[in-house]
Amino acid sequence: MSIENIRQYIKEKAEQFGAKTDNEFNKPYVERNNTGQEALKDSGAYFGFIHPEEEASGPFHDFSLTIFPNDQNKPWLVCLGIGSSGFKNDYELATYPGLRRLFSKLTNERGFCKSDFSDIETSLPKSITGSLDLQHIKNTIKTYTKVLPTCQIVDDPESQEGKQLIAAFVAGYAKLRDWPSNKDHRKAVSEALEPFLKTETIDETEEIQNLLNERKYIVLQGPPGSGKTRTAKSVADKIRAKTFFTQFHAETSYSDFIYGIRPDTENEELRYKENLGSFSEALKYAVDHTNEKVILIIDEINRANLSNVLGPIFYLFEYKMDVSNVEIEIAPNFKVTKLPENFSVIATMNTADRSLAVVDFALRRRFAWYSKMPKIIDGTSKRLESVSVNKITEEEFFFKEDYAVIEEIFNWYASSPELNLQPGEGYFIANSEDEMKNRIRYEIFPLIKEYLQEGLLRNAKEEFNNYFSTRINLSLFE
């Protein structure tokens, strides 16, 4: 295997990704190349890129793209490394969740990715340090074991698979160093990363339907605009179920959901009449129509005080309750020992609403939880050619470029809990470019501004501000 060929291949890829050197005073990287015969002989060879402010030799700081090669036709190790001098400029970058998310997708079972890229105290696991495939460079790995946040074994760097993986690591380093400066650069980076970032296309409706058949009571949780309620209704329609719908709020009570009495306003004298709540109506229908499937959809289930709303029926939500000797009174003359087989519940929960009640562990155990994350809506369009859109219906379009910008900012800067705040695809559906701009101005812009005011996504504030300033000429800081 030719080290020089791969070295030149990496430099060519770096230029495709935007790392073209304009002059000696404006270098996007400094190359390190220690692949002489002596270095190869004692298995200490390496080459790659380091921070542009570092020297061409000696100890260095910050992130590097490092390759440990050999001339023995044995596996190479491709790494994102950190200089032995630690951090100088890149510590904040090391804390960005998106950096780890990106490189974790570039590694497989023969690689490794740390949970914290700012950690320069923890050594590599034995799966790497003790790997039989890397015995020829075990001393080198031992030397750098604490400063390799992610690495991947490459069996044949000159094969198509090997070059694809190396190009992806270079593309990841390009994003880290912000090399791309035009559409061609960004396209080249995206194409290099695409084979590793592809997600399996699944039919969510079918998957949720299968889960419902298995568990009976499920919660669809996800950010606003991710289609939770729409999906719940779609599942109910697909299985041709009789559907009952209710939406919880802070004042929802037991009498609203199960059973209560209310004043009869149609009578001159004060009288009360019984009121079957949405749960009781759905359950009674299921009991009386055993040949029909019945689904109760509870929208925004965590907006109410669930202990007060559910009361004794909480006990009934055991999907494996085969035998029960406990009888629960739902309403006068209506008692059950277990929920009927043809009765199911689909609830939805907005994970971005931080003011809502916490769902306790006992309820979590009784329901299956399905996460609905934002996703691109596929389609094509011949209209609105000046913007990047996907056609949904004859009148509606999905503005995929706006969605992609917001998604990338969240992926790079958001912590795992903050990912639950990402605006879903529903925010990016509009009938025209003007309507989309209004959605950004009056819905997405205020939402992001509120997040920032609450101290969330702080590292992303300039990225968000740049997007809004460019797209709708509004600044977050005025």
Secondary structure, DSSP 8 states (H G I E B T S, - for coil): --HHHHHHHHHHHHHHTT----STTS-S-EEEEE-SHHHHHTT--EEEEE-TTS-SSS---SEEEEEE--SSS--EEEEEEE-TT--SS-HHHHT-HHHHHHHHTT--TTEEE-S-TT--SS---HHHHT-GGGGGGHHHHHHHTTS-SEEEEES-TTSHHHHHHHHHHHHHHHHHHT---SHHHHHHHHHHHHHHH------HHHHHHHHHHHHSEEEEEE-TTS-HHHHHHHHHHHTT-EEEEEE--TT--HHHHTEEEEE-TTSSS--EEEEE-HHHHHHHHHHH-TTS-EEEEEETGGGS-HHHHHGGGGGG--TT-------EEEETTEEESS--TTEEEEEEEETT-TTS----HHHHHHSEEEE----------SS-TTS--EE-SSS-EE-HHHHHHHHHHHHHH--TGGGGGS--GGGGEESSHHHHHHHIIIIIHHHHHHHHHTT-SGGGHHHHHHHHHHHHS--TT-
